[in-house]
Amino acid sequence: MVKKVKVMENVLKANDMYADQVRQTLKKHKIKMYNLIGSPGAGKTSVLESLLPLLIKAGKNIAVIEGDCSTSRDADRIAALDISVVQINTGNGCHLDANLIYKSLDEFDLESIDIIFIENVGNLVCPAAFDLGEDSKIAIISTTEGDDKPLKYPRIFNNSDMVILTKTDLIPYTNFNITSFKKFLSSIKTNYNLYPISNTSKENVEILAKLFI
């Protein structure tokens, strides 16, 4: 008789244990944490560069955890805003897990932080499955990726409390159809929250920022 080992189930069980520890730590310090998930080039770092100055101006103390396979390029961009940031390089890993997040919290002065943003590794598949102890997952999708992404990657859109649509200023130069995108989203999740923005023109960025204040 062949015994089957449920590898993924065991991995997620171990991850969830750390996620609970992260959640307890954040609750103790009254910190909100948001997990940004999107493809490479979707504009995750640019969203943070647009949002964070507005949140700081509103009196929020921010920290960022940057996940990437290699380099610290995105973390350097965030650090240039004079914001505390921890870089996690995953090598060949396609996502962050709760154990990595739990260890990263030790690098921050949690008593002085209101909000932590996680910029996950660029990927619409694996990050959707892992609980990091966050308050919310936020899906970030750009108009240049096409309007059919909710149909192709339903799990991330179903698991996210918010969808940020970036690069709206480029719609005239793409075949992106906002009506189709909304229709595809509603077929996955009826109560979705969609926020179209442009990090170039700053259109609707202030409206988005108010959701975190």
Rosetta blueprint (number, residue, H / E / L):
1 M L
2 V L
3 K L
4 K L
5 V L
6 K L
7 V H
8 M H
9 E H
10 N H
11 V H
12 L H
13 K H
14 A H
15 N H
16 D H
17 M H
18 Y H
19 A H
20 D H
21 Q H
22 V H
23 R H
24 Q H
25 T H
26 L H
27 K H
28 K H
29 H L
30 K L
31 I L
32 K E
33 M E
34 Y E
35 N E
36 L E
37 I E
38 G E
39 S L
40 P L
41 G L
42 A L
43 G L
44 K H
45 T H
46 S H
47 V H
48 L H
49 E H
50 S H
51 L H
52 L H
53 P H
54 L H
55 L H
56 I H
57 K H
58 A L
59 G L
60 K L
61 N L
62 I E
63 A E
64 V E
65 I E
66 E E
67 G E
68 D E
69 C L
70 S L
71 T L
72 S L
73 R H
74 D H
75 A H
76 D H
77 R H
78 I H
79 A H
80 A L
81 L L
82 D L
83 I L
84 S E
85 V E
86 V E
87 Q E
88 I E
89 N E
90 T L
91 G L
92 N L
93 G L
94 C L
95 H L
96 L L
97 D L
98 A H
99 N H
100 L H
101 I H
102 Y H
103 K H
104 S H
105 L H
106 D H
107 E H
108 F L
109 D L
110 L H
111 E H
112 S H
113 I L
114 D L
115 I E
116 I E
117 F E
118 I E
119 E E
120 N L
121 V L
122 G L
123 N L
124 L L
125 V L
126 C H
127 P H
128 A H
129 A H
130 F L
131 D L
132 L L
133 G L
134 E L
135 D L
136 S E
137 K E
138 I E
139 A E
140 I E
141 I E
142 S E
143 T H
144 T H
145 E H
146 G L
147 D L
148 D L
149 K H
150 P H
151 L H
152 K H
153 Y L
154 P H
155 R H
156 I H
157 F H
158 N H
159 N H
160 S L
161 D L
162 M E
163 V E
164 I E
165 L E
166 T E
167 K L
168 T H
169 D H
170 L H
171 I H
172 P H
173 Y H
174 T L
175 N L
176 F L
177 N L
178 I H
179 T H
180 S H
181 F H
182 K H
183 K H
184 F H
185 L H
186 S H
187 S H
188 I H
189 K L
190 T L
191 N L
192 Y L
193 N L
194 L E
195 Y E
196 P E
197 I L
198 S L
199 N L
200 T L
201 S L
202 K L
203 E L
204 N L
205 V H
206 E H
207 I H
208 L H
209 A H
210 K H
211 L H
212 F H
213 I L
